[in-house]
Amino acid sequence: MARALVQAYRQALMNASKNGVTQEAAQNIRRATKIMAEPEARQILGVTERSSWEEILQKYDTLFEKNAKNGSFYLQSKVHRAKECLDMEYRRQAEHTTGSQ
């Protein structure tokens, strides 16, 4: 099912480019499919707002490896997207903290 979803997504992008949709619109479609809400990311990784980045990485590594061994690409990608989401959030917080001083 995951393969079918990826194939359908690729086909939609190809159709969009054939129909004259701009490159920027295609980029926005790609980004929108990858965005995960912070609460969902924290729930997937089993961390809280107070968790350190080291704790998040530890949870990520554990869950990613477990799903790699069990062959669940879907769960593995959800774990990866959760880490990406929290990485962006932690970077924003760090920039905000250093920018306001």
MMTF fields as JSON, N, C-alpha, C and O atoms, coordinates in Angstrom:
{
  "mmtfVersion": "1.0.0",
  "mmtfProducer": "UNKNOWN",
  "numBonds": 403,
  "numAtoms": 404,
  "numGroups": 101,
  "numChains": 1,
  "numModels": 1,
  "chainsPerModel": [1],
  "groupsPerChain": [101],
  "chainIdList": ["A"],
  "bondAtomList": [4, 2, 8, 6, 12, 10, 16, 14, 20, 18, 24, 22, 28, 26, 32, 30, 36, 34, 40, 38, 44, 42, 48, 46, 52, 50, 56, 54, 60, 58, 64, 62, 68, 66, 72, 70, 76, 74, 80, 78, 84, 82, 88, 86, 92, 90, 96, 94, 100, 98, 104, 102, 108, 106, 112, 110, 116, 114, 120, 118, 124, 122, 128, 126, 132, 130, 136, 134, 140, 138, 144, 142, 148, 146, 152, 150, 156, 154, 160, 158, 164, 162, 168, 166, 172, 170, 176, 174, 180, 178, 184, 182, 188, 186, 192, 190, 196, 194, 200, 198, 204, 202, 208, 206, 212, 210, 216, 214, 220, 218, 224, 222, 228, 226, 232, 230, 236, 234, 240, 238, 244, 242, 248, 246, 252, 250, 256, 254, 260, 258, 264, 262, 268, 266, 272, 270, 276, 274, 280, 278, 284, 282, 288, 286, 292, 290, 296, 294, 300, 298, 304, 302, 308, 306, 312, 310, 316, 314, 320, 318, 324, 322, 328, 326, 332, 330, 336, 334, 340, 338, 344, 342, 348, 346, 352, 350, 356, 354, 360, 358, 364, 362, 368, 366, 372, 370, 376, 374, 380, 378, 384, 382, 388, 386, 392, 390, 396, 394, 400, 398],
  "bondOrderList": [1, 1, 1, 1, 1, 1, 1, 1, 1, 1, 1, 1, 1, 1, 1, 1, 1, 1, 1, 1, 1, 1, 1, 1, 1, 1, 1, 1, 1, 1, 1, 1, 1, 1, 1, 1, 1, 1, 1, 1, 1, 1, 1, 1, 1, 1, 1, 1, 1, 1, 1, 1, 1, 1, 1, 1, 1, 1, 1, 1, 1, 1, 1, 1, 1, 1, 1, 1, 1, 1, 1, 1, 1, 1, 1, 1, 1, 1, 1, 1, 1, 1, 1, 1, 1, 1, 1, 1, 1, 1, 1, 1, 1, 1, 1, 1, 1, 1, 1, 1],
  "groupList": [{"groupName": "MET", "atomNameList": ["N", "CA", "C", "O"], "elementList": ["N", "C", "C", "O"], "formalChargeList": [0, 0, 0, 0], "bondAtomList": [1, 0, 2, 1, 3, 2], "bondOrderList": [1, 1, 2], "singleLetterCode": "M", "chemCompType": "L-PEPTIDE LINKING"}, {"groupName": "ALA", "atomNameList": ["N", "CA", "C", "O"], "elementList": ["N", "C", "C", "O"], "formalChargeList": [0, 0, 0, 0], "bondAtomList": [1, 0, 2, 1, 3, 2], "bondOrderList": [1, 1, 2], "singleLetterCode": "A", "chemCompType": "L-PEPTIDE LINKING"}, {"groupName": "ARG", "atomNameList": ["N", "CA", "C", "O"], "elementList": ["N", "C", "C", "O"], "formalChargeList": [0, 0, 0, 0], "bondAtomList": [1, 0, 2, 1, 3, 2], "bondOrderList": [1, 1, 2], "singleLetterCode": "R", "chemCompType": "L-PEPTIDE LINKING"}, {"groupName": "LEU", "atomNameList": ["N", "CA", "C", "O"], "elementList": ["N", "C", "C", "O"], "formalChargeList": [0, 0, 0, 0], "bondAtomList": [1, 0, 2, 1, 3, 2], "bondOrderList": [1, 1, 2], "singleLetterCode": "L", "chemCompType": "L-PEPTIDE LINKING"}, {"groupName": "VAL", "atomNameList": ["N", "CA", "C", "O"], "elementList": ["N", "C", "C", "O"], "formalChargeList": [0, 0, 0, 0], "bondAtomList": [1, 0, 2, 1, 3, 2], "bondOrderList": [1, 1, 2], "singleLetterCode": "V", "chemCompType": "L-PEPTIDE LINKING"}, {"groupName": "GLN", "atomNameList": ["N", "CA", "C", "O"], "elementList": ["N", "C", "C", "O"], "formalChargeList": [0, 0, 0, 0], "bondAtomList": [1, 0, 2, 1, 3, 2], "bondOrderList": [1, 1, 2], "singleLetterCode": "Q", "chemCompType": "L-PEPTIDE LINKING"}, {"groupName": "TYR", "atomNameList": ["N", "CA", "C", "O"], "elementList": ["N", "C", "C", "O"], "formalChargeList": [0, 0, 0, 0], "bondAtomList": [1, 0, 2, 1, 3, 2], "bondOrderList": [1, 1, 2], "singleLetterCode": "Y", "chemCompType": "L-PEPTIDE LINKING"}, {"groupName": "ASN", "atomNameList": ["N", "CA", "C", "O"], "elementList": ["N", "C", "C", "O"], "formalChargeList": [0, 0, 0, 0], "bondAtomList": [1, 0, 2, 1, 3, 2], "bondOrderList": [1, 1, 2], "singleLetterCode": "N", "chemCompType": "L-PEPTIDE LINKING"}, {"groupName": "SER", "atomNameList": ["N", "CA", "C", "O"], "elementList": ["N", "C", "C", "O"], "formalChargeList": [0, 0, 0, 0], "bondAtomList": [1, 0, 2, 1, 3, 2], "bondOrderList": [1, 1, 2], "singleLetterCode": "S", "chemCompType": "L-PEPTIDE LINKING"}, {"groupName": "LYS", "atomNameList": ["N", "CA", "C", "O"], "elementList": ["N", "C", "C", "O"], "formalChargeList": [0, 0, 0, 0], "bondAtomList": [1, 0, 2, 1, 3, 2], "bondOrderList": [1, 1, 2], "singleLetterCode": "K", "chemCompType": "L-PEPTIDE LINKING"}, {"groupName": "GLY", "atomNameList": ["N", "CA", "C", "O"], "elementList": ["N", "C", "C", "O"], "formalChargeList": [0, 0, 0, 0], "bondAtomList": [1, 0, 2, 1, 3, 2], "bondOrderList": [1, 1, 2], "singleLetterCode": "G", "chemCompType": "PEPTIDE LINKING"}, {"groupName": "THR", "atomNameList": ["N", "CA", "C", "O"], "elementList": ["N", "C", "C", "O"], "formalChargeList": [0, 0, 0, 0], "bondAtomList": [1, 0, 2, 1, 3, 2], "bondOrderList": [1, 1, 2], "singleLetterCode": "T", "chemCompType": "L-PEPTIDE LINKING"}, {"groupName": "GLU", "atomNameList": ["N", "CA", "C", "O"], "elementList": ["N", "C", "C", "O"], "formalChargeList": [0, 0, 0, 0], "bondAtomList": [1, 0, 2, 1, 3, 2], "bondOrderList": [1, 1, 2], "singleLetterCode": "E", "chemCompType": "L-PEPTIDE LINKING"}, {"groupName": "ILE", "atomNameList": ["N", "CA", "C", "O"], "elementList": ["N", "C", "C", "O"], "formalChargeList": [0, 0, 0, 0], "bondAtomList": [1, 0, 2, 1, 3, 2], "bondOrderList": [1, 1, 2], "singleLetterCode": "I", "chemCompType": "L-PEPTIDE LINKING"}, {"groupName": "PRO", "atomNameList": ["N", "CA", "C", "O"], "elementList": ["N", "C", "C", "O"], "formalChargeList": [0, 0, 0, 0], "bondAtomList": [1, 0, 2, 1, 3, 2], "bondOrderList": [1, 1, 2], "singleLetterCode": "P", "chemCompType": "L-PEPTIDE LINKING"}, {"groupName": "TRP", "atomNameList": ["N", "CA", "C", "O"], "elementList": ["N", "C", "C", "O"], "formalChargeList": [0, 0, 0, 0], "bondAtomList": [1, 0, 2, 1, 3, 2], "bondOrderList": [1, 1, 2], "singleLetterCode": "W", "chemCompType": "L-PEPTIDE LINKING"}, {"groupName": "ASP", "atomNameList": ["N", "CA", "C", "O"], "elementList": ["N", "C", "C", "O"], "formalChargeList": [0, 0, 0, 0], "bondAtomList": [1, 0, 2, 1, 3, 2], "bondOrderList": [1, 1, 2], "singleLetterCode": "D", "chemCompType": "L-PEPTIDE LINKING"}, {"groupName": "PHE", "atomNameList": ["N", "CA", "C", "O"], "elementList": ["N", "C", "C", "O"], "formalChargeList": [0, 0, 0, 0], "bondAtomList": [1, 0, 2, 1, 3, 2], "bondOrderList": [1, 1, 2], "singleLetterCode": "F", "chemCompType": "L-PEPTIDE LINKING"}, {"groupName": "HIS", "atomNameList": ["N", "CA", "C", "O"], "elementList": ["N", "C", "C", "O"], "formalChargeList": [0, 0, 0, 0], "bondAtomList": [1, 0, 2, 1, 3, 2], "bondOrderList": [1, 1, 2], "singleLetterCode": "H", "chemCompType": "L-PEPTIDE LINKING"}, {"groupName": "CYS", "atomNameList": ["N", "CA", "C", "O"], "elementList": ["N", "C", "C", "O"], "formalChargeList": [0, 0, 0, 0], "bondAtomList": [1, 0, 2, 1, 3, 2], "bondOrderList": [1, 1, 2], "singleLetterCode": "C", "chemCompType": "L-PEPTIDE LINKING"}],
  "groupTypeList": [0, 1, 2, 1, 3, 4, 5, 1, 6, 2, 5, 1, 3, 0, 7, 1, 8, 9, 7, 10, 4, 11, 5, 12, 1, 1, 5, 7, 13, 2, 2, 1, 11, 9, 13, 0, 1, 12, 14, 12, 1, 2, 5, 13, 3, 10, 4, 11, 12, 2, 8, 8, 15, 12, 12, 13, 3, 5, 9, 6, 16, 11, 3, 17, 12, 9, 7, 1, 9, 7, 10, 8, 17, 6, 3, 5, 8, 9, 4, 18, 2, 1, 9, 12, 19, 3, 16, 0, 12, 6, 2, 2, 5, 1, 12, 18, 11, 11, 10, 8, 5],
  "groupIdList": [1, 2, 3, 4, 5, 6, 7, 8, 9, 10, 11, 12, 13, 14, 15, 16, 17, 18, 19, 20, 21, 22, 23, 24, 25, 26, 27, 28, 29, 30, 31, 32, 33, 34, 35, 36, 37, 38, 39, 40, 41, 42, 43, 44, 45, 46, 47, 48, 49, 50, 51, 52, 53, 54, 55, 56, 57, 58, 59, 60, 61, 62, 63, 64, 65, 66, 67, 68, 69, 70, 71, 72, 73, 74, 75, 76, 77, 78, 79, 80, 81, 82, 83, 84, 85, 86, 87, 88, 89, 90, 91, 92, 93, 94, 95, 96, 97, 98, 99, 100, 101],
  "secStructList": [7, 2, 2, 2, 2, 2, 2, 2, 2, 2, 2, 2, 2, 2, 2, 2, 2, 2, 6, 6, 7, 7, 2, 2, 2, 2, 2, 2, 2, 2, 2, 2, 2, 2, 7, 7, 7, 2, 2, 2, 2, 2, 2, 2, 2, 6, 7, 7, 6, 6, 7, 7, 2, 2, 2, 2, 2, 2, 2, 2, 2, 2, 2, 2, 2, 2, 2, 2, 2, 2, 6, 7, 2, 2, 2, 2, 2, 2, 2, 2, 2, 2, 2, 2, 2, 2, 2, 2, 2, 2, 2, 2, 2, 2, 2, 2, 2, 2, 2, 6, 7],
  "xCoordList": [0.824, 0.0, 0.87, 0.564, 1.954, 2.848, 3.468, 3.616, 3.829, 4.403, 3.397, 3.75, 2.154, 1.117, 0.934, 0.739, 0.994, 0.862, 2.012, 1.795, 3.221, 4.391, 4.277, 4.567, 3.859, 3.709, 2.639, 2.821, 1.529, 0.464, 0.951, 0.628, 1.72, 2.27, 3.203, 3.12, 4.086, 5.009, 4.246, 4.585, 3.218, 2.41, 1.723, 1.638, 1.235, 0.59, 1.577, 1.219, 2.801, 3.822, 4.145, 4.302, 4.244, 4.513, 3.364, 3.59, 2.134, 0.972, 0.948, 0.611, 1.302, 1.323, 2.328, 2.047, 3.497, 4.505, 4.076, 4.384, 3.373, 2.874, 1.764, 1.614, 0.996, -0.131, 0.27, -0.598, 1.547, 1.999, 2.019, 2.145, 1.9, 2.003, 3.45, 4.376, 3.635, 4.991, 5.824, 5.297, 7.108, 8.053, 7.804, 7.892, 7.496, 7.26, 6.048, 6.081, 4.997, 3.803, 4.122, 3.656, 4.904, 5.295, 6.134, 5.984, 7.018, 7.827, 6.927, 7.15, 5.916, 4.996, 4.223, 3.962, 3.856, 3.166, 4.076, 3.644, 5.324, 6.287, 6.444, 6.423, 6.602, 6.788, 5.565, 5.699, 4.398, 3.17, 2.977, 2.405, 3.446, 3.272, 4.246, 4.049, 5.283, 6.301, 6.13, 6.792, 5.257, 5.105, 4.33, 3.299, 4.851, 4.199, 4.042, 4.931, 2.927, 2.694, 3.571, 3.829, 4.024, 4.9, 4.281, 4.975, 3.006, 2.429, 2.451, 2.708, 2.181, 2.231, 3.657, 3.871, 4.623, 6.028, 6.441, 7.118, 6.037, 6.382, 5.71, 6.304, 4.475, 3.761, 4.427, 4.573, 4.82, 5.47, 6.756, 7.028, 7.547, 8.829, 8.706, 9.647, 7.559, 7.365, 8.166, 8.739, 8.204, 8.946, 8.018, 6.932, 8.444, 7.658, 8.375, 9.468, 7.743, 8.362, 9.64, 10.521, 9.726, 10.894, 12.045, 13.123, 11.824, 12.875, 14.037, 13.849, 15.236, 16.428, 16.589, 15.986, 17.41, 17.665, 18.335, 18.086, 19.17, 19.831, 18.8, 18.917, 17.794, 16.738, 15.963, 15.624, 15.693, 14.963, 15.771, 15.224, 17.057, 17.904, 17.973, 17.974, 18.03, 18.076, 16.786, 16.836, 15.635, 14.348, 14.275, 13.833, 14.718, 14.717, 15.533, 15.058, 16.765, 17.636, 17.002, 17.024, 16.444, 15.825, 14.651, 14.576, 13.731, 12.549, 12.89, 12.301, 13.838, 14.227, 14.817, 14.478, 15.692, 16.318, 15.3, 15.337, 14.386, 13.36, 12.528, 12.236, 12.146, 11.331, 12.128, 11.558, 13.42, 14.26, 14.34, 14.293, 14.459, 14.553, 13.239, 13.236, 12.12, 10.811, 10.285, 9.232, 10.992, 10.611, 9.459, 8.809, 9.183, 8.074, 8.615, 8.991, 8.644, 9.129, 8.223, 8.707, 6.922, 5.969, 6.271, 6.386, 6.396, 6.685, 8.061, 8.259, 8.995, 10.344, 10.311, 10.987, 9.535, 9.466, 8.712, 9.046, 7.704, 7.021, 7.988, 7.976, 8.813, 9.813, 10.8, 11.169, 11.216, 12.164, 11.535, 12.174, 10.302, 9.607, 9.407, 9.49, 9.148, 8.986, 10.284, 10.271, 11.395, 12.691, 12.962, 13.457, 12.649, 12.846, 12.022, 12.509, 10.787, 9.897, 10.467, 10.525, 10.884, 11.414, 12.765, 13.093, 13.537, 14.811, 14.565, 15.249, 13.582, 13.259, 12.795, 13.17, 11.985, 11.469, 12.599, 12.65, 13.49, 14.609, 15.543, 16.093, 15.728, 16.562, 15.915, 16.587, 14.591, 13.876, 14.012, 14.244, 13.865, 13.997, 15.401, 15.57, 16.408, 17.78, 18.044, 18.711, 17.522, 17.69, 16.975, 17.486, 15.791, 15.021, 15.744, 15.774, 16.322, 17.05, 18.296, 18.555, 19.076, 20.309, 20.017, 20.787, 18.92, 18.559, 18.016, 18.112, 17.449, 16.857, 17.838, 17.467, 19.066, 20.056, 20.879, 21.76],
  "yCoordList": [-1.189, 0.0, 1.256, 2.229, 1.232, 2.391, 2.636, 3.782, 1.564, 1.717, 2.342, 3.197, 1.917, 2.472, 3.961, 4.744, 4.353, 5.758, 6.577, 7.663, 6.06, 6.759, 6.86, 7.911, 5.784, 5.809, 6.816, 7.543, 6.856, 7.804, 9.238, 10.119, 9.461, 10.785, 11.208, 12.335, 10.309, 10.621, 10.906, 11.825, 10.11, 10.321, 11.679, 12.367, 12.066, 13.374, 14.499, 15.489, 14.355, 15.367, 15.433, 16.516, 14.262, 14.232, 14.887, 15.668, 14.566, 15.16, 16.67, 17.421, 17.104, 18.542, 19.25, 20.331, 18.647, 19.293, 19.288, 20.23, 18.245, 18.196, 19.211, 19.732, 19.488, 20.405, 21.859, 22.732, 22.136, 23.507, 24.082, 25.296, 23.253, 23.752, 24.163, 23.456, 25.291, 25.812, 24.93, 24.139, 25.086, 24.352, 24.655, 23.764, 25.898, 26.294, 25.56, 25.117, 25.435, 24.737, 23.269, 22.701, 22.659, 21.261, 21.119, 20.146, 22.09, 22.068, 22.169, 21.483, 23.024, 23.184, 21.902, 21.565, 21.187, 19.906, 18.933, 18.247, 18.876, 17.969, 18.31, 17.422, 19.598, 20.016, 19.697, 19.244, 19.928, 19.723, 18.272, 17.988, 17.352, 15.945, 15.494, 14.447, 16.267, 15.872, 16.54, 16.159, 17.522, 18.274, 17.451, 16.85, 17.444, 16.744, 17.751, 18.568, 17.692, 18.582, 18.163, 16.976, 19.143, 18.865, 17.904, 16.997, 18.061, 17.106, 15.663, 14.73, 15.487, 14.144, 13.6, 12.429, 14.445, 14.03, 13.603, 12.59, 14.372, 14.023, 12.72, 11.909, 12.525, 11.3, 10.085, 9.043, 10.213, 9.099, 8.693, 7.505, 9.686, 9.39, 9.155, 8.682, 9.482, 9.269, 10.227, 9.833, 11.502, 12.523, 13.682, 13.804, 14.525, 15.69, 16.969, 16.929, 18.097, 19.391, 19.6, 20.364, 18.926, 19.083, 18.139, 18.228, 17.252, 16.293, 17.018, 17.947, 16.574, 17.154, 16.577, 15.562, 17.247, 16.77, 15.393, 14.559, 15.155, 13.856, 12.749, 11.653, 13.041, 12.058, 11.756, 10.606, 12.791, 12.624, 11.757, 10.849, 12.025, 11.222, 9.767, 8.853, 9.56, 8.199, 7.443, 6.296, 8.089, 7.472, 7.199, 6.135, 8.181, 8.028, 6.808, 5.962, 6.731, 5.616, 4.272, 3.338, 4.178, 2.934, 2.544, 1.409, 3.482, 3.18, 2.915, 2.036, 3.671, 3.489, 2.095, 1.408, 1.687, 0.361, -0.766, -1.759, -0.61, -1.64, -1.832, -2.965, -0.742, -0.838, -1.286, -1.842, -1.062, -1.561, -3.088, -3.771, -3.609, -5.06, -5.766, -6.873, -5.117, -5.725, -5.475, -5.998, -4.696, -4.474, -3.519, -3.574, -2.641, -1.7, -0.361, 0.51, -0.22, 1.017, 2.19, 3.3, 1.958, 3.024, 3.607, 4.823, 2.737, 3.227, 3.87, 4.868, 3.298, 3.847, 5.274, 6.16, 5.496, 6.835, 7.803, 8.987, 7.325, 8.182, 8.627, 9.787, 7.71, 8.026, 9.063, 10.009, 8.877, 9.815, 11.203, 12.21, 11.258, 12.538, 13.219, 14.443, 12.434, 12.996, 13.657, 14.757, 12.986, 13.562, 14.833, 15.815, 14.829, 16.027, 17.201, 18.328, 16.923, 17.961, 18.565, 19.786, 17.706, 18.205, 18.89, 19.826, 18.434, 19.075, 20.52, 21.434, 20.719, 22.079, 22.931, 24.098, 22.346, 23.087, 23.467, 24.601, 22.542, 22.829, 23.871, 24.701, 23.842, 24.864, 26.239, 27.239, 26.276, 27.557, 28.116, 29.31, 27.246, 27.692, 28.21, 29.225, 27.518, 27.938, 29.29, 30.151, 29.473, 30.756, 31.874, 32.988, 31.562, 32.567, 32.966, 34.143, 31.987, 32.239, 33.07, 34.033, 32.715, 33.453, 34.786, 35.735, 34.872, 36.113, 37.186, 38.376, 36.776, 37.749, 38.268, 39.092, 37.809, 38.261, 39.397, 39.897],
  "zCoordList": [0.0, 0.0, 0.0, -0.69, 0.775, 0.824, -0.544, -0.967, -1.234, -2.575, -3.528, -4.34, -3.429, -4.292, -4.021, -4.952, -2.757, -2.397, -2.979, -3.515, -2.874, -3.408, -4.927, -5.498, -5.585, -7.043, -7.469, -8.445, -6.74, -7.062, -6.878, -7.674, -5.833, -5.567, -6.698, -7.186, -7.112, -8.212, -9.497, -10.243, -9.747, -10.945, -10.899, -11.916, -9.734, -9.589, -9.879, -10.517, -9.421, -9.704, -11.189, -11.751, -11.822, -13.267, -14.028, -14.953, -13.637, -14.298, -14.095, -15.011, -12.912, -12.623, -13.518, -14.034, -13.705, -14.549, -16.016, -16.747, -16.458, -17.831, -18.062, -19.167, -17.031, -17.161, -16.957, -16.924, -16.82, -16.725, -15.322, -15.161, -14.315, -12.949, -12.722, -13.12, -12.091, -11.92, -10.996, -10.213, -11.109, -10.264, -8.798, -7.952, -8.496, -7.102, -6.523, -5.375, -7.302, -6.825, -6.561, -5.573, -7.427, -7.228, -5.959, -5.22, -5.704, -4.481, -3.25, -2.252, -3.325, -2.197, -1.931, -0.776, -2.982, -2.817, -2.083, -1.157, -2.494, -1.844, -0.369, 0.484, -0.067, 1.322, 2.173, 3.31, 1.639, 2.402, 2.799, 3.851, 1.97, 2.291, 3.37, 3.986, 3.599, 4.563, 5.918, 6.884, 6.0, 7.245, 8.274, 7.971, 9.479, 10.582, 11.713, 11.954, 12.395, 13.527, 14.702, 14.905, 15.47, 16.605, 17.622, 18.083, 17.993, 18.957, 18.438, 19.199, 17.147, 16.568, 16.611, 16.927, 16.295, 16.316, 17.721, 17.893, 18.716, 20.097, 20.518, 21.228, 20.077, 20.412, 19.763, 20.402, 18.524, 17.818, 18.514, 18.689, 18.912, 19.55, 21.053, 21.69, 21.612, 23.041, 23.9, 24.916, 23.486, 24.23, 24.575, 24.008, 25.497, 25.906, 25.486, 24.921, 25.771, 25.468, 26.279, 25.885, 27.393, 28.274, 27.919, 28.507, 26.975, 26.599, 25.937, 25.151, 26.272, 25.651, 24.238, 23.89, 23.447, 22.091, 22.133, 21.263, 23.121, 23.269, 23.516, 22.967, 24.342, 24.592, 23.306, 23.027, 22.545, 21.286, 20.33, 19.705, 20.213, 19.329, 19.78, 18.955, 21.074, 21.615, 21.27, 20.828, 21.473, 21.133, 19.631, 19.198, 18.849, 17.391, 16.966, 16.209, 17.463, 17.104, 17.461, 16.659, 18.651, 19.104, 18.218, 17.749, 17.986, 17.185, 15.723, 15.094, 15.185, 13.792, 13.582, 12.617, 14.482, 14.375, 14.552, 13.825, 15.524, 15.728, 14.474, 14.09, 13.835, 12.636, 11.429, 10.49, 11.43, 10.35, 10.425, 9.402, 11.639, 11.831, 11.509, 10.97, 11.842, 11.618, 10.21, 9.846, 9.424, 8.048, 7.831, 6.787, 8.788, 8.624, 8.119, 8.903, 6.801, 6.199, 6.557, 6.774, 6.62, 6.944, 8.331, 8.485, 9.333, 10.683, 10.752, 11.445, 10.037, 10.011, 9.446, 9.969, 8.39, 7.831, 8.742, 8.783, 9.469, 10.434, 11.537, 11.949, 12.003, 13.037, 12.487, 13.183, 11.251, 10.633, 10.483, 10.788, 10.021, 9.861, 11.221, 11.322, 12.248, 13.594, 14.043, 14.596, 13.805, 14.179, 13.375, 13.929, 12.09, 11.271, 11.803, 11.89, 12.15, 12.677, 13.953, 14.102, 14.866, 16.14, 15.953, 16.683, 14.991, 14.687, 14.262, 14.72, 13.382, 12.947, 14.124, 14.242, 14.984, 16.14, 17.1, 17.578, 17.38, 18.283, 17.675, 18.4, 16.368, 15.717, 15.814, 16.068, 15.605, 15.722, 17.137, 17.325, 18.117, 19.507, 19.777, 20.453, 19.253, 19.471, 18.801, 19.375, 17.596, 16.905, 17.65, 17.763, 18.153, 18.883, 20.165, 20.525, 20.848, 22.099, 21.837, 22.559, 20.813, 20.529, 19.856, 20.006, 19.121, 18.447, 19.377, 19.076, 20.499, 21.415, 22.453, 23.288, 22.421, 23.403, 22.877, 23.577]
}
